[in-house]
Amino acid sequence: MFVYFAIYPNLLLSLHPDYVMTHTLWPRAHNRTEIVCEFHFHPDELARPDAQIDDAVEFWDLTTKEDWWIAEQSQAGISSRVYTPGPYSEREELLWNF
């Protein structure tokens, strides 16, 4: 189970049972945003000899690269001259609220 929070204007929190991630968004141009993602583990967890933080990092990296590809394809479509905007789905709660 994990929970996401958006703290405007540019911070996303991703709360997981064994770590927290912060995602900070920095607009760099009208069509480009730098996203800085950081993992935060409790010091006691890092001190454990059997700590396996690489599993979380590798899994997040794999799934996020898939999400980024989808976002890039969406941006390419939005940039098209024939694009007509429509409403967001309420199933995408963070985007809907934004």
Secondary structure as UniProt FT lines:
FT   STRAND          3..7
FT   TURN            8..10
FT   STRAND          11..15
FT   STRAND          20..29
FT   TURN            30..31
FT   STRAND          32..40
FT   HELIX           43..47
FT   TURN            49..50
FT   HELIX           53..78
FT   TURN            81..82
FT   TURN            90..91
FT   HELIX           93..97
//
